[in-house]
Amino acid sequence: MEDLYELLEVDPDASAEEIKRSYRRLAMQYHPDANPGDEVAEARFKQIAAAYEVLSDPDRRARYDRFGTTGGFDIGDPFGSGPGGLGDLFEAFFGGAGPFGGGRVQPRGPQRGPDIQVVATLDLREAVSGVQRDLTFQTALSCEDCTGTGAQPGTSVERCGECEGSGEVRSVRQTVLGQIVTAAPCRRCGGVGEVVEAPCATCDGDGRVLRDLTITTDIPAGVDTGTTLRLTGRGAAGPRGGPPGDLYVRIDVRPHERFDRDGIDLVERRRVSVSQATLGARLLIDTLGDPADLTIPPGTQHGTVITLKGHGVPRLNGRGRGNLRVVVEVVVPTDLSEEESELYQRLAELRDEEVGMADRGFKDWIRDALQR
């Protein structure tokens, strides 16, 4: 994916006003009406508009700066307009139409419902193995009394007389550059092309009602904090029978008490005794999957990393999985019994090692050192 700042020809630390000015300049340069038949310019125009849609929103820009992705919308109002499209951008700059006249306006007919975002909190084991999760959220549902039309039962919607059902009204302005034709959504019907003369009492003519909804969804193995899953058509219903938006499920994984995650690898700090590190040991350990044998070779040093291949995190929507890296931490005992102390003393003598905290003079230490 091309860098969004490069698309808008601004620096990553550009202000919102600088981004807006650059977008307007580039939009006019590459607009299809200014480049008729130029498919390259049209494609560039779409890229520029999509980049501005992200960078003009502080939350989405912050997410892009942090994760390098445009995924994961923050949609709060299920009756809102949803993520702005090209029509929304030109509405802000040119009153609903392109700068060269006859530009894009809101589509006629029932409009698509807004997208909704919810957060699913998982523990690390669920993220590694995958889980089925119930999600409860507030959303706009199609009104059952009017079947989503917005019209009182027994009545129907009527064609808008102001725009003659087109959903838009056009006007001509005289400028120094000549006549400019602009188009904007019809104010009477909101760009739908139809009006409700007898609104449904339940939904007040909108065709939707606000309700709590619970759905069950499968969360695949390998997700991580920041992963966003898209459920097409599970968002809020559109007004007056319009198609629903999408539901975005943002994943948040809780920290684990034993394992850290490093991409698709798991990292565990395993404490072993001096005896186990010295003589070696074979341990059966939990890997958040199938149990695995961990072999501690004789003479293992503190900080040694032992890798168990294929016991990490599955690749999201891919094949294979990462590894489990076990960092060995040798623990020195602090509560020795008298018998244990004698054994360690005997071991020290066999290895000719200086041990103990006896009070000795400085000359004694020098003499012993010189005799070695």
N, C-alpha and C positions, 0 to 999 in steps of 0.2 A: 504494500500500500504506500502510495506516495505521501511524503510528509505534508501535513495540512498547512503548515506555515509557509512552506515553499510554494504550495499551490496558490496561496494568497499573496505571495511575494512580500512577506513581512518577517521580522525576527521573532523568535520565540518569546521575547519579553515585550513585544509590542503591546501598546495600550488598546483598550476596546475601541476607542475612536479611530486609531490608526488602522485597525483591522477593518472597521466599517468603511473607511474611506477607500482602502485598497480594494475591498470587495466591490464597491459601487463602480470603481474605475474598470475593474476587470470584467464585471458583469455586462457593462455597456459595450466593452470591446469585443466580447465573445458571444453576445446575445444572438440567437438564431435569426432574429429579425434584421440584425445588422450584417449577418453573414448567410444570406439565403443559399441553401444547397450545400453549405460547407459542413460536412459531418464531423470533421476534426474539431472545428470551432464549437459545434453543438455539444460534443462530448466533453470538451474542456469547460464549457459553461456549466454543465451538470456537476463536474468535479468541483468547480469553484463554489457553486451554490451549496453543495454538500459539506465542503470544508467550512464555509461560513456558518452553516447551521450548527456545527459543533463548537467552533471557536467563539461564537457570539453568546453562547450560554456559559456562564461562569462555572457551573458544576460540571458540565460535560467537558469544558476546556481543561479543568483541573484533573479530571479523570484521564483525559488524553495525555496530558503532560506527565502523569504518573505512570500509566500503564501502556501508553502508546496505542490505545485502541479506542474506537468510537462506540463500542458496545455498551449497553446498560443505560437506559434512559431513566431519569428521575421524574416520574409522572405522578403527580399528587391528586389531581382533581379528575375523577372518572367522567365528569360532565364537561371537561375542558376540551380544548381543540386538539390536544395530542401534539406529537412532534411536528414542528413547522415544516412544510414542504416549500417548494419554489413559490407557490402562490402566496404563502405567508411572508416570504422575504420581500416580494414585490409589493405586497400590501403595505409593508412598513416604509418602503422607499418611494413607490410610485402610485400609491393610492389604489392598489389592486390590479394594476396592469403593467406590462413591460414598458420600458422607457421609450420604445419605438412604436407603441400603439399595438393594439390587437394581441397583447401578450397573454400570458396564462392567468386564469382566474380560477376561483374555486369551482370544482366540478359540479355539474348539474345533477339533480337527483339526490337520493339519500346519501349522506356522507358517512365515511368510515368512522367508527368509534375510536377513541383515544387509546393509546397503550397504557399499561399499568405495570408498575414494578413492585415486587414483594421480595423480602429477604428470607432465605431458608438457612437456619443456623444448624450446623452439623458438628459432631465430634470427629476426630481424625479417623477413627475406625470406620465410620459411615462414609467419609469422603474417600477412603481407600477401597472399600468394598462395594460402594453404591448402596442406595437405600430408596425405599418408597416412602414418600412424605405427603401428609395432608397439609394443604396450604389454605388458610382462611384470610380473606381480604374483602374490603368493601368495593363494590363495583356497580355499574349501571347495567340493568337487565331489561330486556324487552318487556314492555307492559303487557300483561296477559289479557287485561280487559279490552284493549283496543288492538291487540296483536301487533303492537309496535307502530301502527299508522299514526297515532296521535289524535285520531278523530273519534268522537263519541260513538259508541256502538250504535249501529243503525244508520250512520252517516258515512261520508267519504271525504277525502281530500279533494280540493278544487284546483284547477289550473290558475296560476297567478296572472291577474289581469294587467299588472304593471309591466312585467317583462314578457308577457305572452308565453310563459312557460319555459323561456330560455334560461332563466336563472341569472341573467346578467343584463346590465343596462350600459349603453355606450354613450360617450359624449365626445365632442370635437372641440379642441382648444387651438386657438390661433397663436403661434409663437414666432419668434424671429427665424426659426428654422422651417416654418411652414405649419401646416395643419398636423396636429397629433391626435390620433384617435385613442382614447383610453376606454377600457372596459372594467367594470366593477360588479361585484355581486349585487343582485337586487336586494334592496333594504327591506322590502315588504315580505319576501319569502326566504330571505337569507341565502339566496343562491340555489335553492332547491328547485324552484320552478313551480311549486305547489304551495297552497295555503290551507290551513285548517280553519274552517268557519265555525265548527262546533267542536271545541277541544274536549278531549277525554278528561273527565273529572279526576281520574286516578293519577294520571301522569301530567296533567295540565297541558296537554297537546304536544309534549316532547316525544312521546312514544317509549320512554324509558322510566324506570323507577330505581331508586338506590336501595341496594340490599347487600347483606353479608353473604358471601358465597364460599363454600369449601370444595376444593377439588383435590384429587389424588394424582400425583405425578411421580414418575421414576427419575431419580437423580443418578446419573451414570457414575461408575467408578472412575476415580482420578481427578475429580473436581478439586479446586482449591479456592481460597479466599479471593474474591474478585471475579471468579468465573460467572458468566451470565448466560443462562439458558433461555431460549426463546420458544414460547408455546404459541404457535400461530393460531389466531382466531379465538384465543381465550381471554382477551382483554375486554374492555367495556363495549357494550352495544352501541351502534351508531344511532343518531336521532332519526325518528320516523322510519324505522325499519332498515336503517343503514347497516352495513356489515360490521362485525366487531373488530376491534383492534387486537393487538397481540399482548401477551403476558410475558414479562421478563422476570425471571427468577434469579436474583443475585445471591451467590453462595458466600457464606461466612463460616469459616472453620475455626472451632475453638482450639486453643493450645492444648497439647497433650502432656501429661505429667512425666512421661518417659521418653517419648520420641519427638525429635525435631524433624521438620521437613525441609529438604533442599532440592527443589524441583521435583523430579520423580524419584529421588532417593530419600530414604529414611536414615536418621542418625540417632543412635542410642549410646549413652555412656553407661557401660557395664562395669560395676564394681566387683573385683575379685580379691581374694585373700592373697597374702604373701606366699602361702603354700601352693595355692592353685597356680599363681604366676610362675613359681619356681619349678614345680613338678609337672605342670600341665593339668588340664582338666577337660572334660566333655560335658557341656551343659545343654539342656533342652530349654529353649527360650521361645517366648511369644513374639511373633513378627507382625501382628495385626492381620495375619492370614493364617496359613498353616504353620504349626510349630516347626522349628528347625533346630538342628544340632549345631552348637557353637563349639568349635575345638580351640582350646587355649594351648598353644604349643609350650613345651617346657622352656623356661627362661624368658617368657614374655615380659617385656618392659612396660613400665607405666607410659600411657599415651599411644601404645601400639594400636593401629587401625586394622581390624579384620573385616573383610568384605564378604557378605553373603549375597551372591548374585541371584537376581530374580525375586528377591523378597522385599522389594520396595513398593512404589505406587504404580498402578497401571497407567499406561499412556492414555490420556483422554481421547476417546474416539480413534484409537490406534491400536497397534499390536505391541506386545511385550510390556515389560514393567521395569522399574528401576531396581536398585540394589539397597540392601540394608548395610550401613557402615557402622560397625561396633567399635567404639573407642574404649579401650581397656584402661580402667583406673585401678591401680593396685592400692589396696587399703591396708595400712599398717595398724596392727592391733594396739590398743591402748589400755586394755584391762586384763593383762595376763595374770594367770594364777601362779602360785609359787612353783608348781611343777613345770608349767609352760616356760617360765623365766629360766629355770634350770636347763631346759632343753635348748632354748635359744643361746644360753651361755655356752653350753657344750658345743653347739654348732659354730659359734664364733671362735672357740678354741681350735676346733678342727680346721677352720679356714684362716687361722692366724689373724683375726680381726680385732682391733681395739674396740671394746664395748664398755659400758658402765659409766657412772658419773662420779667415781671416787675422787676425793679431794687430793690432788697431787701437786707438788711444787713445780715451778717452771723448769728448774734444773733437771727434774726427773723426766719431763717431756723431751727436753733437748737430748739427754743421754740415750733415751729409748730410740729417738729418731736417728741418732748417729750410729747406733748399733745395728740398724737394719741394713 
